[in-house]
Amino acid sequence: MTRLMHVATGPYAPPVPRRELTAVSADGTRLYVEEHGPKDAPAVVLAHGWCCSTAFWAPVVRQLAPDHRVVVYDQRGHGRSSAGGYGSYHTATLADDLGAVLDAALAPGEKAVIGGHSMGGMTLMAAAGRPYLRERAAAVLLCSTGSARLVPESRVVPLRARALRSAIQRALLVSRLPMGPVTPLSKKVLGPAILGRGATPAQIEASVRIVFATPRKARGAWGRVLAALDLDAEVARMPVPAAVVHGSADRLTPVRLARRIEELLPERAGFTELAGLGHMTPIEAPYAIAEVLRGLVRDHLAGAPREAQAEGAADATAGTAGGRTPDAASETTPDAATDTTAGTTADPAAAAAVEKEEAGA
């Protein structure tokens, strides 16, 4: 399991969950799950990306928890989830794990809006052909992600020679070398690769700590999956409306990958490009991401209580409830309006200003 190295104070510190669960995947791997917000509120389920954890979603959870039931989980090999067998790391495993989380966290027949960032978005693509996604998802958010060609399209290494750049980027993806402690130098090197130029020191600190906490074996094993990723056919099978959100300055998964996803989607629920933002959009602009999720809930889930959504689905038996702790809604920060109109470029300046004030930047 990952060492927990996330920040402990400020708007990027994880709020205390109302409930902790354990989901058991198809191969027996145990996954850590948190639930925030009112238990009868509309459900939003969030899947984090490569080298992240539940802590990554902290500022978005704070925005949504007052009036949504927010479920976050650690992907296998990350955070407090078990690693499982490294030979089991495939896109199909991502889909298996998501299905187990939905069974553990949602009531029988209950639907949710499901959002995925980076590898979390790939999780949703991998699950497109699974019956449970049509049954459980009212709509999905594909955030800062790609469906194929990650290595040749990435711009993390600033070289013009495509072949050399791709070779270095693939080596970085699959590497199991230790990353060392979080230092001013490591933040100076990694920060610009994963965040936009306008990122605050608090955003850089939070992001780098989360990334550096990932065990190197899991990092390398999932990196191999990402290096060979090809989910275009699955995107074309997405059974529910899908919104796409992307930072215009994303170097890990450049915005052209997001536009390719939008072209392939059968039912589009809006494309939002966040000007000047990098790959870590839920940390860089949590207000914007939260507003897109709110819109999906409003348009496709309609705020129906859990009881009203029941449609006779099979009982969810994969999860076991953990200890109860204070509700995260009491810890949320004030909301701020951000333009996330579908099909436009959203300006994150207002949200960034508020985040700087909250973080003391």
N, C-alpha and C positions, 0 to 999 in steps of 0.2 A: 504494500500500500504506500501511497505518497506521504511524504512528510508534509504537514500543513504549515505552509510558510506565508500564507496570505496576510495582508495588513489587518490589524486588529481594531483600528479606530478610523473614523471618517466615513464618507459616503460610499467608499469602495470596500469597506469591511462587511463580511457576511452577516446579515441579520439572524437572530435566533429563530429557528423553525418552530412552528406550532406542533409539528409531529415529525418523527423520523421513522422510516420504513426500511425494510430489506426486500428487494425483489430478487427472485431466483430465476436465472435465464435457463434456456433449454439444455445447456450443458452442465448445469449446476452451479455456475459462477454466481456469486452473491454480489448484488449491486446496492450501493448506498443511495437512499432516496430521501429528500426533504419535502415537507409541505408547509407552505406559508399562507396566511390570509384566512378569511372566514371559510368554514368548512362547507357551507351551502352556496358559496359564490360560484360564478362561472369559472371553469377550469382552464388554466393555461399550463402546458407542459413544455419545459425548455431543455434542450440537449446541447451541451457545450462541445467545443471543438478539441482538436489535437493539442496536447500539452496544456489543458485547462482543467477546471473542476467546477463544482457547484459555486465556489467563491467567485468565479468569473461573472455570474449572473447577478451578483449582489445589488448593483445600482438599479438594474431593471426590476428585480424583485421588490425593492423598496418603492418603486413607482406603482407597481401593480397590486401589491398586497392589500391595500386598504379595501378594495372592492373586487378582488379576484382571488381564487384559490390557485396559488402558483406552486407547481411541482417541478423540482429540479433534481437531477441525479448525476452521479459520477459515472462516466463511461468506464468500462473495464480497464484495469491498469492505471486508472487515475484516481486522485482523491482518496476516499475511503472505500472504494469498491475493490473487490478482489481482482487479481490479475488474470486468473484463469490460465489455461495453457497458451503459451505464446504462439503455438502452431494453429490455434483456433482463430487468430486475428484475420478476419475477412469482412467484406462489406455485408455479407449475409449475417455475420455475428452481430454487427451493429443493429441490424433489423431485428434479430432475435432479442437482443437486450432491450430495445425500445418496447417491443411487445410485452416483455415481462414487467417493465416499469408501469406501463398503462394498466395491465392487469392488477398490479399491486396497489396503484394509487387511485384508480377511478372506480366508481360504483358500477354494478352491472348495467350495461346499456348506456352509460354516461359518455358523452362526447366532450372533446376539448379542442381548443386551438393549440396546435403544436408548433413550436418554433425551434429551429436548429441553426447554430452558428458554425461555419466552417465544417469540420468533420461531423458536427451535429446536423447540419443541413444535408450532408452526404448520407447520414443515417436515415433521414426522411426519404431521400431519393431511393436508397437501397430497399426501403420498406414499401415503395410504391405499388408493387405487385402483391403485397400481403393483404389478405382479406381484412385483417384487423384494422388497417389504416382507414379503409373506407368506413368501417363500422365505428371507429373511435374518434377520427379526426373530422371536425367541422370545416377546418381550413388549416393551411400550414404557412409558416414563414421560413423562407430560405435566405439566410442572412450571411453575407460575406463568405460565399462558398463557391465551389466549382464542381462540375460533373465529370470532367476529363481534362487531359493535357495540362496538369498542374505544373509539372517540371518544366516543360519548354515555355510555358506562358508566364511563369513567375519571374519577378524582377527583383528578388532579394539581393542577388549578386549583381552589382552594377557593371556588367561587361556586355559589349556589343556582340562579341562572337557567340552566336547561339549555341554551338556545340559545346564549347568550353563552359559557358554559363550553365547549360543544362547538366553537364557532368558534375560540376561543383554543387549545384543545387540538389541533385539527387543524392550525392554523398552526404550533404547536410541532413536531408530528410531521414535517411536510414541509419545515421550514425548513432552508436550507443556510447559514445565517449561522455564522460561526466562533464557537466557544465560549470561546476564550481560554485562558489558562494555568490550572492548578489552583492555587487560592488558598484561604485560610481562608473568604472570602466565598462562593466557588463551592461549596465543600463544605457550607457552612451552608445554601445555597439548594437544591442538588441532593440532598444526603443525605436529608432528610426525604421527598422525593418518591419515592425509590426503595428506601429501607430503613425498617424499623420503628423505633419510638422507642428501643428498647433496643440499637440498633446501637452497637458500640464505635468509637472513633476509628480503629482499624486497619481495621475493615470499611468505614468511610466512605472512608478514604483509598484503599484498594484499589479500591473500586467506582467512585469518581469518576475516578480515573486511567484506568481501563479505558474508561469512557464517553467521556471527553474525547479519547482517542486515535483515535477513529473519524473518518475523513475526512468532511468535511461533505457532499460530493456523494453518497457512499454512504449517509450518514445520511438525507439528504433523499429519495433515490430509494427506499430501503426504507420510509421513513416514509409515502410515498404508497401503497405496497402495503398497509401496515398500516391506513391510514385507510379503505381500501375493502374490508377483509378480510371474507369470508363463506365459511367452511369448514364450516358446520354439516352440509351434505350429505356431506362427506368424512369427518367424525367418525363419522357413522352407518355408514360403510363400513369402519371400522378392522378389519383382518382378524385381529388378534392381541389377546391380553389387554392391557389398558391400565390402569395405575395413575395416579391424579391426586393431585398434591401442591400445596398452595397456602398462602400466608401470609394470615392473617385480616385483616391491616392493609395489604394490597397496594392501593396507590392507582392504579397503572398499569393493572393488570388485576384489578379487584375480584373477591372470592371468588365472587360470583354467576355470573361467567363460567365458573369452574371447575365449579360445580354444574350449569350448563347442559351442559357437555361430558360430565360423568358421566351425565346423563340420556340423552344421545344415543348413548353407547358401546354397541356390541353385546355386548361381553364385558368386564366390569369386574374389575379386579384390586386394588381398594381405593381409598378416598378418605381422604387425610390432610390435615387443616387444622392448620397450625402457628401456635399462638396468639401474637399480637403481632408477627408477622414481616411484613416488607414484600415488595417484588417480588424482591429479590436473595437468594432463599432458599438457593441453593447456597453463598453467601458467609456469610449470616447463620446457617445451621444445616447445615454440611456433613455432620455426623454423621447427622442425620436423613435427608438426601437419600441418603447412601451406604447407610444401612440399608434404605431402600426398594428401592434398586437391588440390594442383596444378596439381599433377599427375592425379587425377580423372577428373579434368576439361580437361586436355590435352587429355586423353585417351577416355573419354566418352561424353564430351560436345563439344570438338573440337574448343572452342573459338568462336563459331558462334555468330554473333550479334543478338540482341533480335528480330529484324524483320525477320531474316532468320529462326527462330525457330517456328514461328507461324504455327499452324496446325489446325486452326479452332476451338480451344477450346472455351468454354463459356466465356463471359466477366467476369473479376474479379471485383466484386462490393463490397467486404467486407471492404475495407480500405478507410480511408480519410486522405488526405495529411496534414501534419503539416507544421510548419515554416521551411524555408530553412536556413541552417547554413553552414559554410565553409567546404570544402571537406576534408575528413580525410586523403586523399592521401598525403597532404602536411605535415602531422605529423608523417609519418611512420619512423621507424628506419631502418638502413641498414640491408639488408638481409645477412644471413650467411649460408653456405652450411652445411647440416646435412645428414648423411646417413640414408635414410628411405627405402632401398630396400625391396620390398615385400618378406615376408617369412624369413627375417633375424632379428637379434637383432641389433637395431640402437644404436650407442654410442652418448649420448647427451653431452659429455664433451665440445666439441667446442662451442655448443650453450650456455651451462651454463657459460662458460668463458666470452662470449660476454655479456650475461645477467648480470653477476656480475659487469662488467665494466660499463654498462649502468646504473645499479641501484646504483652504488657507494658502492657496498658491499665490 
